[in-house]
Amino acid sequence: MTRDRLYLFDTTLRDGAQTTGVDFSLADKQAIARLLDDLGVDYVEGGYPGANPLDTQFFSQPNGLKAKFTAFGMTKRAGRSAANDPGVAGLLDAQADAICFVAKSWDHQVRMALGISLEENLDSIRDSVATAKERGREVLVDCEHFFDGYKANPDYALACARTAYEAGARWVVLCDTNGGTLPHEVERIVGEVVETIPGSHLGIHAHNDTEQAVANSLAAVRAGVRQIQGTLNGLGERCGNANLTSLIPTLLLKPAYAERFEIGVDAARLENLTRISRKLDELLNRMPDHHAPYVGSSAFATKAGIHASAVMKDPSTYEHVPPESVGNRRKLLVSDQAGKSNILAELERLGLAIDKDDPRLSRLLGALKDKEAQGYAYEGADASFFLLAKRILGSVPEFFFVERFSVNVERRWNERGELGVFSEAIVKVKVGAEELISAAEGHGPVNALDTALRKDLGKYQSVIEDLKLIDYKVRVFQGGTDAVTRVLIEFQDAGGDRWATVGVSDNIIDASFQALVDSMTYKLLKAGAEV
Amino acid sequence: MTRDRLYLFDTTLRDGAQTTGVDFSLADKQAIARLLDDLGVDYVEGGYPGANPLDTQFFSQPNGLKAKFTAFGMTKRAGRSAANDPGVAGLLDAQADAICFVAKSWDHQVRMALGISLEENLDSIRDSVATAKERGREVLVDCEHFFDGYKANPDYALACARTAYEAGARWVVLCDTNGGTLPHEVERIVGEVVETIPGSHLGIHAHNDTEQAVANSLAAVRAGVRQIQGTLNGLGERCGNANLTSLIPTLLLKPAYAERFEIGVDAARLENLTRISRKLDELLNRMPDHHAPYVGSSAFATKAGIHASAVMKDPSTYEHVPPESVGNRRKLLVSDQAGKSNILAELERLGLAIDKDDPRLSRLLGALKDKEAQGYAYEGADASFFLLAKRILGSVPEFFFVERFSVNVERRWNERGELGVFSEAIVKVKVGAEELISAAEGHGPVNALDTALRKDLGKYQSVIEDLKLIDYKVRVFQGGTDAVTRVLIEFQDAGGDRWATVGVSDNIIDASFQALVDSMTYKLLKAGAEV
C-alpha cells in the first residue's frame, strides 16, 4: 500500500519564541535551526523578519538548511495593496523559501481586532498570497482561530480557508489558536473542511491548553490533513504548541500511522531525538522534563519490583516501544543492566575500553549513581566523566594541588569616587615541590579565579596557557536555601579541541572551581604531561 | 436531558507514588488525601496495605474522607483460596470502603509473568472479587495491560473483564498499563467491550507514554465508560498517569462534556484547583510546571503585543476558558515584544494605572527596551518591573543605600586540618543618618551576601527580617568571557506573598546584589515603610 506523505512544520523558532522565559539570541536560532535540520523536519519557521530586528538579521543571509526556511508574518493591512504593505515587504525581502501568512478566520475577530469588513479580510488574504506567489515563494496561510471561527460562523471560516487555497497557497493551516478545541471536534470539523479543500493542502496547528495538542494533531491527520505544525519539546506560549518530540516517534513507531504515512524523519534520525531534545533544553538553560514521553530520562524507568524481572525477560511486555529507537535508554531503578552497556560503549568511545565482566565496572556504576544523586550530570561533561572513569579504572596523576584560594567581590569606590564592583582572586598551588601563589583580577569571581589558576602553573604553564573558556552554564536546583548549584564549563585549546567539565556544590564558586580544576587536569592528561 | 454520572478515581497516592523522585511520608499521604477530598473526587486510592508498611499504617484507622477510601492489591495467588491468601487478607484487614484488585488480562503475561494457566487466572479474579464482596467492600478490578491484551487475544481479555463483572465487581477498569495505546484504538476497543459489560460498570486507567492519557480517557468515556482513573498533576511512573488536573476542568467547562455528564466536582470546588495543584507540588518539593494546562502560571499568559489589546476588550476571544473558573489568573507578560497595551494592563494590575496617552508611557517603554537589550527580563520579575515603572511614573524612596559590600569565598583548612570552602560577606549600609556594618557567613557567596544585607537594616529590620529566599535562578548568556549573567530571585514574606526580582551584570555577585536590593526595596514599599 502506498503511503501518503505527511509533512512536519517546525515553529520552535517562531511560536516557540513566545514561551515564558525563553529568549533566543541569533546564535541560539542558528544552532537550533541546524538541530531541526538534523532531525529531518520539512519546514523550519524562523521568525518574523521585518517586524523583529533579530529575525530580520536571521533571514538576511542564505541559511544552508535542507528544510524549507519559512518567514512568518501578517497578511497585508486593509487599505493598501500587498505590494505596498511594509509588513509584506519585510517578508519578501527575507531570504526565505516559504512565507507563512497568519490571517483572521473568525468573523468576530475580523470586526473586533482588525476593525475591517469580512470582505476586506478575504481580500487581504487573496492579495498577500498572490503577491508572495508571484515572487516565487511557497505560500502557507495560518487560519488563526479557525476552529472557534468555524463553530461561530462556518461559512466565513471556510471562505477564508478557500480564498487562501484558490489564491495559490500550497498549504492552508487550520489553527486552534486558543487551544480549547477537543479531538472529536477537530475530527468532525476537519472532516467537513476536506469536502472543500483537499487534505493534501491542509495543515493543523494545535495548542496544548486542554493537554490534547498531540491528540488534536493526530485527529486532524486521521480526518485528512497532511501537515502538522508543532515545536520541539512542546515549546510555545501558555501551555505550548503540539509537541513534535512526542508526535514524531508515534508517527514512526506506531503501525496505525507508520503503515499509512511517510515523514521526513527516518529510523536512523529518530535515534537522535533524545539527544536533540536535551541539546535544546541545554541551549535554552531549561530544566529537562524527566517525564517527557519518549525522551524523558524517566520515560522508560520502572520502579516497581514486580516489573524488573519481567522487563528483562521480554521488554516489549512492559515497554510500548524500544527506548533505543528514540535514542533513550531503559532505566531499571532496581538493577542497572542497561546502564552497564551504555557505560561500556561510552568508555570504548573515550579509549578506556574494558571487558563487560570487569569488576571495576560495578564500582564505576556505583560512583556514577552516587555523584548523580548529589547533582552531578555527566551527559554534557565528557571530560569530567573521563576523569571519573580513569580514576576508577586506572589512575590520574596529581599534576597540581590547590592548597588555597580566596575570591573576593567588592563593591566600593574607585579613585574617581565612582562606585563599581571589583573581583579578585588569590590562588596557592603546589606543583611538584614548587609552591606558587598568584593573584588576578576578573570581571567576575569565576573569571578572576580562572585567570589566577592559570597564571602560573610552574612547569605546566605552557600547556594550559592557551586554553580559552568558551562556555559557562549554571543551574541551581532544589531551589531556595537548600540550593545545589551545578556548573558546566567548556574549554577550547589552541588545537581547536573542546571539552566540558562539571562541578557541583551549594557554593557556586566552589562548583566552578571543581569544573576548572577538572578541565585543567584533563588538558594535562591529554597533552601527555609528566608528573 | 438527564446527565450521566461520571466518577473520578484518584490514584495519586498509589500509582502516583511510583513517580521518580517522589516518596510520600504518612503525613504527606494524609494531607494529600484531604486535598483530594476537598476537590471532590469519588475514590481515593490510598496505597497497598499489607504489602507496604506505611500503607498498612495509613489504612489502620478511619480516614474521615467523604470519598471512598480504596485499598489496592493483587488478586489471590494461584494454589490458594482468596480467603487463605495473605495478600488478600492484608487488603481485607484494611479500613477501606473499597478494594481495587489488579489482575492480569493479557494471556502472554499470565503465562510468562505469573506462570499459571489462563483458567487459573480467571479463578483468581472470581474468587478474590467474591471474597471481598462477601466482606462488605465495594470491589473494583484493574484489568492490567487490557488494551495490549485485547489486541493479542481479545477473547481472553474480555473473559477476564467479564469474570470480574459477573463475580460482582462494581467497576471493571480497563488499563493501558504500557501507555502506548492510541485514542482511536481505545475508542474502538471500548466500543466492543460495552457490548458485553455495561459502560456504567467500566472504567479507564490511562498512562501518558504517547502524551495522550487525557485524550485516551475522554475517548473511553465517549465510547461508554463511566469512571476515569488518574492522578493530580499527572503524577505517576514514567510519563505519568492521566492528569486529573487537566481532565476535571475539561469535563466541567466544555459543553461537549458538561452537558452530558455530572461529576463530583462542582464549579465552586473547581475554583480551588490551582491552589490544590500548587499545594501538592509544594508538599512534594517539586518544581511547578508553569506551562501546565489550566493551572500553570503561564496557562493564561500572553506575550505578543498584538494580543493584549484584543484580550482586554473581550477575553473569550483569546482564552478558551476564564482563568478564574479554575482559580488561576490572566497574565499579560512584559517583554521585549510588548506593546503599549501589555504594559498598561500590567501597570493596572500592579496598582499603577495611567492613561494610555500619558507621555511617561513612552519613557517607560524606552527604559524597558533599554534594560532588556542589556539582558534584563521582566517576565518572571514582577517586583523589579514594578520598581522600574514606579521610578518613571512617580518615585521610589531611597530607604537604604549600600555603600560597600565585600564577599569572600575561600578554600582553606579548618582547625581540624580539613579542606573546605567558606563564604563570608561584609556589608556597609546607610539607613537615613545611620551607618550600619554587618558581617555574615553563608553556604555560598550569595547566601552570605543576602544574610549580611538583612542582618541589620536599622529602623527597617523588622520589616525585612521574615523574608525567605525561595528560589534562585541563574542564566549566563553570550557565553564565554563576554558572559552576561542574569539572576532571578524569588522571595516570600510571613504573609505568604511572593515576588521576584532580576539583576544583570557580567559579575554574578553583582547581579545577585541588584536582585536582592530590589527585593528588599519592594518589600519596604509594599509595607508602607516611611523614609
Boltz contact constraints between the chains, C-beta under 6 A:
constraints:
  - contact:
      token1: [A, 18]
      token2: [B, 303]
      max_distance: 6.0
  - contact:
      token1: [A, 20]
      token2: [B, 298]
      max_distance: 6.0
  - contact:
      token1: [A, 20]
      token2: [B, 301]
      max_distance: 6.0
  - contact:
      token1: [A, 20]
      token2: [B, 379]
      max_distance: 6.0
  - contact:
      token1: [A, 21]
      token2: [B, 380]
      max_distance: 6.0
  - contact:
      token1: [A, 113]
      token2: [B, 310]
      max_distance: 6.0
  - contact:
      token1: [A, 178]
      token2: [B, 320]
      max_distance: 6.0
  - contact:
      token1: [A, 179]
      token2: [B, 320]
      max_distance: 6.0
  - contact:
      token1: [A, 180]
      token2: [B, 320]
      max_distance: 6.0
  - contact:
      token1: [A, 182]
      token2: [B, 256]
      max_distance: 6.0
  - contact:
      token1: [A, 183]
      token2: [B, 215]
      max_distance: 6.0
  - contact:
      token1: [A, 209]
      token2: [B, 293]
      max_distance: 6.0
  - contact:
      token1: [A, 209]
      token2: [B, 320]
      max_distance: 6.0
  - contact:
      token1: [A, 210]
      token2: [B, 250]
      max_distance: 6.0
  - contact:
      token1: [A, 210]
      token2: [B, 293]
      max_distance: 6.0
  - contact:
      token1: [A, 211]
      token2: [B, 214]
      max_distance: 6.0
  - contact:
      token1: [A, 211]
      token2: [B, 246]
      max_distance: 6.0
  - contact:
      token1: [A, 211]
      token2: [B, 293]
      max_distance: 6.0
  - contact:
      token1: [A, 212]
      token2: [B, 214]
      max_distance: 6.0
  - contact:
      token1: [A, 212]
      token2: [B, 215]
      max_distance: 6.0
  - contact:
      token1: [A, 214]
      token2: [B, 211]
      max_distance: 6.0
  - contact:
      token1: [A, 214]
      token2: [B, 212]
      max_distance: 6.0
  - contact:
      token1: [A, 215]
      token2: [B, 183]
      max_distance: 6.0
  - contact:
      token1: [A, 215]
      token2: [B, 212]
      max_distance: 6.0
  - contact:
      token1: [A, 215]
      token2: [B, 215]
      max_distance: 6.0
  - contact:
      token1: [A, 237]
      token2: [B, 303]
      max_distance: 6.0
  - contact:
      token1: [A, 238]
      token2: [B, 298]
      max_distance: 6.0
  - contact:
      token1: [A, 238]
      token2: [B, 299]
      max_distance: 6.0
  - contact:
      token1: [A, 239]
      token2: [B, 291]
      max_distance: 6.0
  - contact:
      token1: [A, 239]
      token2: [B, 293]
      max_distance: 6.0
  - contact:
      token1: [A, 239]
      token2: [B, 299]
      max_distance: 6.0
  - contact:
      token1: [A, 240]
      token2: [B, 291]
      max_distance: 6.0
  - contact:
      token1: [A, 246]
      token2: [B, 211]
      max_distance: 6.0
  - contact:
      token1: [A, 250]
      token2: [B, 210]
      max_distance: 6.0
  - contact:
      token1: [A, 256]
      token2: [B, 182]
      max_distance: 6.0
  - contact:
      token1: [A, 285]
      token2: [B, 475]
      max_distance: 6.0
  - contact:
      token1: [A, 291]
      token2: [B, 239]
      max_distance: 6.0
  - contact:
      token1: [A, 291]
      token2: [B, 240]
      max_distance: 6.0
  - contact:
      token1: [A, 293]
      token2: [B, 209]
      max_distance: 6.0
  - contact:
      token1: [A, 293]
      token2: [B, 210]
      max_distance: 6.0
  - contact:
      token1: [A, 293]
      token2: [B, 211]
      max_distance: 6.0
  - contact:
      token1: [A, 293]
      token2: [B, 239]
      max_distance: 6.0
  - contact:
      token1: [A, 298]
      token2: [B, 20]
      max_distance: 6.0
  - contact:
      token1: [A, 298]
      token2: [B, 238]
      max_distance: 6.0
  - contact:
      token1: [A, 299]
      token2: [B, 238]
      max_distance: 6.0
  - contact:
      token1: [A, 299]
      token2: [B, 239]
      max_distance: 6.0
  - contact:
      token1: [A, 301]
      token2: [B, 20]
      max_distance: 6.0
  - contact:
      token1: [A, 303]
      token2: [B, 18]
      max_distance: 6.0
  - contact:
      token1: [A, 303]
      token2: [B, 237]
      max_distance: 6.0
  - contact:
      token1: [A, 310]
      token2: [B, 113]
      max_distance: 6.0
  - contact:
      token1: [A, 320]
      token2: [B, 178]
      max_distance: 6.0
  - contact:
      token1: [A, 320]
      token2: [B, 179]
      max_distance: 6.0
  - contact:
      token1: [A, 320]
      token2: [B, 180]
      max_distance: 6.0
  - contact:
      token1: [A, 320]
      token2: [B, 209]
      max_distance: 6.0
  - contact:
      token1: [A, 404]
      token2: [B, 411]
      max_distance: 6.0
  - contact:
      token1: [A, 404]
      token2: [B, 412]
      max_distance: 6.0
  - contact:
      token1: [A, 405]
      token2: [B, 411]
      max_distance: 6.0
  - contact:
      token1: [A, 406]
      token2: [B, 410]
      max_distance: 6.0
  - contact:
      token1: [A, 407]
      token2: [B, 409]
      max_distance: 6.0
  - contact:
      token1: [A, 408]
      token2: [B, 408]
      max_distance: 6.0
  - contact:
      token1: [A, 409]
      token2: [B, 407]
      max_distance: 6.0
  - contact:
      token1: [A, 409]
      token2: [B, 509]
      max_distance: 6.0
  - contact:
      token1: [A, 410]
      token2: [B, 406]
      max_distance: 6.0
  - contact:
      token1: [A, 411]
      token2: [B, 404]
      max_distance: 6.0
  - contact:
      token1: [A, 411]
      token2: [B, 405]
      max_distance: 6.0
  - contact:
      token1: [A, 412]
      token2: [B, 404]
      max_distance: 6.0
  - contact:
      token1: [A, 421]
      token2: [B, 507]
      max_distance: 6.0
  - contact:
      token1: [A, 421]
      token2: [B, 510]
      max_distance: 6.0
  - contact:
      token1: [A, 443]
      token2: [B, 506]
      max_distance: 6.0
  - contact:
      token1: [A, 444]
      token2: [B, 506]
      max_distance: 6.0
  - contact:
      token1: [A, 444]
      token2: [B, 507]
      max_distance: 6.0
  - contact:
      token1: [A, 444]
      token2: [B, 508]
      max_distance: 6.0
  - contact:
      token1: [A, 445]
      token2: [B, 509]
      max_distance: 6.0
  - contact:
      token1: [A, 470]
      token2: [B, 480]
      max_distance: 6.0
  - contact:
      token1: [A, 471]
      token2: [B, 479]
      max_distance: 6.0
  - contact:
      token1: [A, 472]
      token2: [B, 476]
      max_distance: 6.0
  - contact:
      token1: [A, 472]
      token2: [B, 483]
      max_distance: 6.0
  - contact:
      token1: [A, 474]
      token2: [B, 474]
      max_distance: 6.0
  - contact:
      token1: [A, 474]
      token2: [B, 476]
      max_distance: 6.0
  - contact:
      token1: [A, 476]
      token2: [B, 472]
      max_distance: 6.0
  - contact:
      token1: [A, 476]
      token2: [B, 474]
      max_distance: 6.0
  - contact:
      token1: [A, 479]
      token2: [B, 471]
      max_distance: 6.0
  - contact:
      token1: [A, 480]
      token2: [B, 470]
      max_distance: 6.0
  - contact:
      token1: [A, 480]
      token2: [B, 471]
      max_distance: 6.0
  - contact:
      token1: [A, 483]
      token2: [B, 472]
      max_distance: 6.0
  - contact:
      token1: [A, 506]
      token2: [B, 443]
      max_distance: 6.0
  - contact:
      token1: [A, 506]
      token2: [B, 444]
      max_distance: 6.0
  - contact:
      token1: [A, 507]
      token2: [B, 421]
      max_distance: 6.0
  - contact:
      token1: [A, 507]
      token2: [B, 423]
      max_distance: 6.0
  - contact:
      token1: [A, 507]
      token2: [B, 444]
      max_distance: 6.0
  - contact:
      token1: [A, 508]
      token2: [B, 444]
      max_distance: 6.0
  - contact:
      token1: [A, 509]
      token2: [B, 409]
      max_distance: 6.0
  - contact:
      token1: [A, 509]
      token2: [B, 445]
      max_distance: 6.0
  - contact:
      token1: [A, 510]
      token2: [B, 421]
      max_distance: 6.0
